[in-house]
Amino acid sequence: MAGPARQAGTGQANFGRAVGLVALGGLAFGILLFVAGYVWFALSLARNEPRLTVRAEGIVVFTGGSDRVQEAAELLARGQANRMLITGVNRATRSSVLARLLPVSHRLFDCCVDLGYQAQDTIGNARETREWAQTRNISHSLIVVTSNYHMPRALAELSAELPDVTLHPFPVVSDHVNVAGWASDVGVIRLVGGEYLKYLGALARITLRQNETGPDMTALRGEPASP
């Protein structure tokens, strides 16, 4: 009777090893996929600021760097949009201070620059932008200004909140963050890696939310809609 028992034990051991190998293979594939995605993300980031010629209804700039707001204000001053929203402004920042710092006239600032104080993160920025766009009747086109490494996530969040609005990205390239040499700079590797993780998280959350709030198909099935 020892023979069959020994064979059973050997079979179980082989099965266990096979499962372990499959698990290790899956883990290795997942790591490889993640690394490949990270490299793609890093290489896709803008190395140079674009030369926008489009004229949009509005401009939204995400705070987080003085370069962003300056670049957005220059676009407004050149007449490439009617209004501008600075979203995520520190509550302690007074509009009069910003008016002195930005390269626009006081008249243009007073008439056409709006400050958003509610947003605390990129999700909040997108929601604040949606509310502003609805208030200002902006429904077709929007120039988006933020740092190059932050642009993919900003566009993802804005697209979810404003699906019918055409977004024109203006990625700001900072002298302090050299994404072109990301592979040789530990600080940039960490910054881009963190942004990549946040970007993946945003895509996953947006996809889940869209699936949960999909169109009501009961009418197509001949069923009464839920009250």
C-alpha positions as CSV (number, residue, x, y, z in Angstrom):
1,M,0.0,0.0,0.0
2,A,3.0,2.2,0.4
3,G,3.4,2.5,-3.4
4,P,0.1,4.3,-4.1
5,A,0.5,6.6,-1.1
6,R,4.0,7.5,-2.2
7,Q,2.8,8.2,-5.7
8,A,0.0,10.4,-4.4
9,G,2.4,12.4,-2.3
10,T,4.7,12.8,-5.2
11,G,1.8,13.9,-7.4
12,Q,0.8,16.5,-4.8
13,A,4.3,17.8,-4.5
14,N,4.6,18.1,-8.3
15,F,1.2,19.9,-8.4
16,G,2.4,22.3,-5.7
17,R,5.6,23.0,-7.6
18,A,3.6,23.6,-10.8
19,V,1.3,26.0,-9.0
20,G,4.3,27.8,-7.5
21,L,6.0,28.1,-10.9
22,V,2.8,29.5,-12.4
23,A,2.5,32.0,-9.6
24,L,6.1,33.1,-10.0
25,G,5.7,33.4,-13.7
26,G,2.6,35.5,-13.2
27,L,4.4,37.7,-10.7
28,A,7.4,38.1,-13.1
29,F,5.1,39.0,-16.0
30,G,3.3,41.5,-13.8
31,I,6.5,43.2,-12.8
32,L,7.7,43.2,-16.4
33,L,4.5,44.8,-17.5
34,F,4.6,47.4,-14.8
35,V,8.2,48.3,-15.6
36,A,7.4,48.5,-19.4
37,G,4.5,50.8,-18.6
38,Y,6.7,53.0,-16.4
39,V,9.3,53.3,-19.2
40,W,6.6,54.1,-21.7
41,F,5.1,56.7,-19.3
42,A,8.5,58.4,-18.8
43,L,9.3,58.4,-22.5
44,S,5.9,59.9,-23.4
45,L,6.3,63.0,-21.2
46,A,6.9,66.2,-23.2
47,R,10.5,67.3,-23.5
48,N,9.6,70.7,-25.0
49,E,6.8,73.1,-24.5
50,P,4.4,73.2,-27.5
51,R,3.7,76.1,-29.7
52,L,-0.1,76.4,-29.4
53,T,-1.9,78.2,-32.1
54,V,-5.4,77.1,-31.1
55,R,-7.9,79.6,-29.6
56,A,-10.0,78.0,-26.9
57,E,-12.9,79.2,-24.8
58,G,-10.9,78.9,-21.6
59,I,-7.6,78.1,-19.9
60,V,-7.3,76.1,-16.7
61,V,-4.0,76.0,-14.9
62,F,-3.2,73.6,-12.0
63,T,-1.2,75.2,-9.2
64,G,1.9,73.5,-8.0
65,G,4.6,75.6,-9.6
66,S,5.0,79.3,-10.4
67,D,6.1,78.4,-14.0
68,R,2.6,76.9,-14.7
69,V,0.7,80.1,-13.8
70,Q,3.1,82.3,-15.6
71,E,2.8,80.3,-18.8
72,A,-1.0,80.2,-18.6
73,A,-1.2,83.9,-18.1
74,E,1.0,84.5,-21.2
75,L,-1.5,82.4,-23.2
76,L,-4.3,84.5,-21.9
77,A,-2.5,87.7,-22.6
78,R,-1.9,86.5,-26.2
79,G,-5.7,86.2,-26.6
80,Q,-5.7,82.4,-26.9
81,A,-8.7,82.1,-24.6
82,N,-11.4,84.3,-23.2
83,R,-11.0,83.4,-19.5
84,M,-8.6,81.6,-17.2
85,L,-9.1,79.6,-14.0
86,I,-6.3,79.1,-11.6
87,T,-7.4,76.0,-9.7
88,G,-6.1,74.9,-6.3
89,V,-5.0,78.4,-5.1
90,N,-3.8,78.5,-1.5
91,R,-6.5,80.1,0.7
92,A,-3.9,82.6,2.0
93,T,-3.0,83.9,-1.4
94,R,-4.7,87.2,-2.2
95,S,-5.9,88.1,-5.7
96,S,-4.1,91.4,-5.5
97,V,-0.7,89.6,-5.0
98,L,-1.3,87.4,-8.0
99,A,-2.4,90.4,-10.1
100,R,1.0,92.0,-9.5
101,L,3.0,88.8,-10.3
102,L,1.3,87.7,-13.5
103,P,2.2,89.1,-17.0
104,V,-1.2,90.4,-17.7
105,S,-2.7,93.9,-17.3
106,H,-4.8,94.6,-14.2
107,R,-7.8,95.1,-16.4
108,L,-7.4,91.7,-18.0
109,F,-6.8,90.1,-14.6
110,D,-9.9,91.7,-13.1
111,C,-12.2,90.8,-16.0
112,C,-11.0,87.4,-17.0
113,V,-9.0,85.5,-14.3
114,D,-10.9,83.4,-11.8
115,L,-9.3,81.9,-8.7
116,G,-10.4,78.5,-7.4
117,Y,-9.7,77.9,-3.7
118,Q,-11.6,74.7,-3.1
119,A,-9.4,72.0,-4.8
120,Q,-6.9,70.1,-2.6
121,D,-5.7,67.6,-5.2
122,T,-5.9,66.7,-8.9
123,I,-9.4,65.2,-8.4
124,G,-10.5,68.4,-6.8
125,N,-8.9,70.4,-9.6
126,A,-10.9,68.6,-12.2
127,R,-14.2,69.0,-10.3
128,E,-13.5,72.7,-9.6
129,T,-12.8,73.1,-13.3
130,R,-16.1,71.4,-14.3
131,E,-18.1,73.7,-12.0
132,W,-16.2,76.8,-13.3
133,A,-16.8,75.7,-16.9
134,Q,-20.5,75.2,-16.3
135,T,-20.7,78.6,-14.6
136,R,-18.8,80.3,-17.4
137,N,-20.7,78.4,-20.2
138,I,-17.5,76.8,-21.5
139,S,-18.6,73.7,-23.3
140,H,-16.3,73.2,-26.3
141,S,-12.6,73.8,-25.8
142,L,-10.2,74.2,-22.9
143,I,-6.4,74.7,-22.8
144,V,-4.9,72.7,-19.9
145,V,-1.7,74.0,-18.3
146,T,0.3,71.9,-15.8
147,S,3.7,70.3,-15.5
148,N,4.7,67.8,-18.2
149,Y,4.9,64.9,-15.7
150,H,1.5,65.8,-14.2
151,M,-0.3,66.3,-17.6
152,P,-1.4,62.6,-18.2
153,R,-3.2,62.4,-14.9
154,A,-4.7,65.9,-15.2
155,L,-6.1,65.1,-18.7
156,A,-7.5,61.8,-17.4
157,E,-9.3,63.5,-14.5
158,L,-10.6,66.4,-16.7
159,S,-11.7,64.1,-19.5
160,A,-13.9,62.2,-16.9
161,E,-15.4,65.4,-15.6
162,L,-15.8,67.2,-19.0
163,P,-16.2,64.4,-21.6
164,D,-17.7,66.7,-24.2
165,V,-15.0,69.3,-24.0
166,T,-11.9,69.2,-26.3
167,L,-8.8,69.5,-24.1
168,H,-5.6,71.2,-25.5
169,P,-2.6,70.3,-23.3
170,F,0.2,72.8,-22.7
171,P,2.7,70.8,-20.7
172,V,5.1,73.1,-18.8
173,V,8.8,71.9,-18.9
174,S,10.6,72.9,-15.7
175,D,14.4,73.4,-15.5
176,H,14.3,71.7,-12.1
177,V,12.8,68.4,-13.4
178,N,14.8,67.0,-16.4
179,V,12.5,64.3,-17.7
180,A,14.7,63.9,-20.7
181,G,17.4,62.5,-18.4
182,W,15.0,60.7,-16.1
183,A,16.9,57.4,-16.2
184,S,20.1,58.9,-14.7
185,D,18.5,61.1,-12.0
186,V,17.3,59.3,-8.9
187,G,15.1,62.2,-7.9
188,V,13.3,62.3,-11.3
189,I,13.0,58.5,-11.3
190,R,11.1,58.7,-8.0
191,L,9.0,61.7,-9.1
192,V,8.0,60.1,-12.4
193,G,7.4,56.8,-10.7
194,G,5.1,58.3,-8.1
195,E,3.2,60.1,-10.8
196,Y,2.9,56.9,-12.8
197,L,1.4,55.1,-9.9
198,K,-1.1,57.9,-9.3
199,Y,-1.9,57.9,-13.0
200,L,-2.7,54.2,-12.9
201,G,-4.8,54.7,-9.8
202,A,-6.7,57.5,-11.5
203,L,-7.4,55.3,-14.6
204,A,-8.6,52.4,-12.5
205,R,-10.9,54.7,-10.4
206,I,-12.3,56.4,-13.4
207,T,-13.0,53.1,-15.2
208,L,-14.7,51.7,-12.2
209,R,-16.9,54.8,-11.7
210,Q,-17.9,54.8,-15.4
211,N,-18.8,51.1,-15.2
212,E,-20.9,51.7,-12.1
213,T,-22.7,54.7,-13.7
214,G,-23.2,53.2,-17.2
215,P,-26.3,53.9,-19.2
216,D,-29.6,52.3,-18.1
217,M,-30.2,49.4,-20.5
218,T,-33.5,48.3,-19.1
219,A,-35.5,50.1,-21.8
220,L,-33.7,48.1,-24.4
221,R,-34.7,44.9,-22.6
222,G,-38.3,45.9,-22.3
223,E,-38.0,46.2,-18.5
224,P,-39.4,49.1,-16.5
225,A,-36.7,51.6,-15.4
226,S,-35.9,51.8,-11.7
227,P,-37.7,54.6,-9.9
